[in-house]
């Protein structure tokens, strides 16, 4: 799985805005529960947790990576942030009303064990997302234009993996024991600033950042050239309108 150590600043400056594109879908799935308790698992730089807190939820943001927590606490000093991560959360059974895990189950070694843990701590609703069209489609074009080998990354063993589709996500969650699972797809366009996007690469964020970090100096030059060509192919005005799609799963207990 991807190494997220030390990427808090770069993630906050780049992909945090992309991943927040699911917020309206998450909020719609949860509805409004004044005074309800909400656990955001894999809260990253804290943006989604802070938005739920602003809507009246009593939010706990749970994040294992120290630089992510540091950015979150600097940006949102009143946010209740705790250290912890899947597959073992530091919370009692049925201790919160709802749990959110935004683009988390696609980054864990055992998705089913992680999903079971989300269900363990929730009294009511669990909402989780995975990519069904991730940023990798853009970076594939960059690598092709650069004439570099495709990025393989680390894959889950066959017995742990699942189809990265709405149906595949639903089946995995049902296998994990989550009740009443319903999965829909959410599509949005991220209006990315090219230099902000490049920040993610130099900051070692996600697969593109991991690939870039492993390249030689000459290969990095080719990667940058491929990036510029791909930007030129997709740019509209000053921004890159990049379409992404997520599967949004909702599990309701009782």
N, C-alpha and C positions, 0 to 999 in steps of 0.2 A: 504494500500500500504506500501511498505518497507520504513523504516526510514533510511534516508541517512545522518542524521545529524552527523557531526564530523568524517566522514570516509575518508576524502580527502587523507591523507597520506597512509592509508592502501589500498585504491583503486588504487592510483598511483603506489604502489609497487606490485600490483597483477593483478586485472582484467582489468586495462587500456590496458595492452598488448593484452589481449584476445579481447576486444572490438575493438581494432584497426585492427583486422583481416578483417573488412569490408571495409577498406580504399580504396583498389583498385576498388571495386565495386562502391563505392560512387563516386570516381573520374571519373570512366568510364561513369557513368550516367550523370555527370555534363559536361564532356568534358573540353575544354580549352577556357576560356574567359579572355584574358589578360586585366587586369584592372577592371574586373567585381567585384561586391560586393557580399559577401557571409556571411550569418548569420549561425553560428553553435549553435543550440539551445540544451541546456543540455550538454554543452561542457566539463563538468567534469574537469579533470586535464589538459586540453588544448592541448593534443597531436595531435588530428586530426585537430583541428583548425590551429595549428602551421604548420602542413604538407601542408595544403591548402595554407597558407600564403607563404610558401616556393615555391609553384608552381605558384605564381603570383596573386592569388586572394587578394582582399582587404577584410580582414576577421574581423568580429566582433564575439567574443565568448561570449555567453550569458549563465550564470550559476547561479542558485539561492542559492547554498549551499556554505557558507563562506569558509570552509576548502578546498573545491575543488578550489575555486578561488585563495586562498592563495598559494596552490601548483602550480597552473598554472602560476601565476605571478612570482613566484620564479624561476620556471623552464624555462619559456619563457617570460622574462621581457619586450620584445617589443610587446607582444600580446595585442591587444585591447580587454580587458575583461570588461563586464558590468554585473551588478546584474539584474537578472530577470528570470522568468520561466513561463511555461505554467500553466494555460490557458490564461494568460494576459501578452503579451510581450510589453516591453516599446519601440515600434517602430510604425511608421506611416504605413498606408495602402500602399502596393506596394512600399515599401521603399528600398528593396534590390533585386538584380538580382536573387539570388538563396538562398534556405534555406536547411540546413541539420539537421536532428534529428536522431542521431544514438542511438538506444536502449533507446528511450525516451517515445514513445507512449505506451510501455508496463509497464510504471511506473506511469501513471497519473490516477486520479480518473475518468476523463471523456475523453476517447480517441477521441471521435468525436469532442467535443469542442476544444480539443487540436489540432487536425488535421485542423480544420477550421481556427484556429489562425495561423498555419503555412502558410496556403494558403492566409490568409489576408495580411501578410507582404511581400509575394513574388511577384515580377513582372513576374518572369519566372518559373524556375524549383524548385520543392520541392522533396527532396529525404529523405525517412525515412526508418528505419529498425526496425524489432522486431525479437525476437528469435523464430525459429521454432524447434530448438534443443538447448536448453539452458544448462548452466552448471549444472542445477538441476539433470540431468541424472547421473552425477558422484556422487553428494551428496546423491542421493537416495540410491546408493550402500553403501555409508559410513554408513548411518543411519540403513540400513538393517543389515549390519555386526555388528553394535554396539548394535542391539536389542532394538532400541529406536523407539517411534512412528513416523510415517512419519510427515514431516513438512507441515502443512496446509497453513499457511500464511493467509493474508487477501485477499479475493476475491472481485471482482467488483460485484455490483448488476447485475442481468440478463439483465436489460435494457441497461446497460453501456458496458457489456462485448462483446467480439467477438471471433470467432474461431481463434486460434493462428496457422493458416495455411496461405499459400500464398493467396489462394482464400478468406479466411475469412478476411485477412488484406485488400485485395483489396475492398471487399464489404463494409467494415467499412469506408474506405476512400472515396468511392463513396457516401455513405450515408452522410458523412460529407460535401460533396459538392466540393471535389477536382476534377478538370477536367482531362481527358485523363490519367487515372491511369493505369499503367502497373507494374505488380509485378513479380519478378523472385526470385529464391532461390540461395543463395551463401553458399557454404560449404568450410570450411577450418579446418586445424588441428593446434591447439595451442600446441606448445612444452613447456609445463609448468614445471617449477622447483617445486618439491614437497614442499619445505619449503616456497617458494614464495606463493604457493597456500594456505598453512596453515596460512600465514600472513593475508589473506583475512578473515579467520574464526575468528582469535583473534581480528581483526580490525572491526568486526561486519559488514562486507560487504555482501550485498545481503541476500538471504534467509538462506543460511548455517550459515552465521555470526549471523543473528538474532536468529536462533534456538540455536546455541551454547551459546549465551549470556544468554538465558533463562534457561539453564540447571544447575543442582546442580553440586557440585564438583565431585561426583562419576560418574554422567552421562557424564561429560566432559571427564573424563578418558576413559570411554567406547567409546565416540565419537572419541577421538584421536586414540584409538586402532583400531576402524573401519576404520579410515582414513589410518592408516599404512597398514592395510590388503588390502584396495582398491588400494592404491598406488602400493603395491607389485603385484597385479593382472594386472595392466595396464602399469607398468614401462617398458620402453625399454632403456637400458643403464642408463644414469643419468637423463632422462627426462620422462615426461608423455605426450605421443602424444594423445591429447584429441580432438575428432572431434566435431565440432559445426556447426550449420546451421542457417542462417538468411533469412527472407523474405526482399527483397530490393524493395521498392515501389518508382516509379518515376511518378510525376505528372507535366505535362508541360502545361503552359498557353499560348495560342496564337500560 
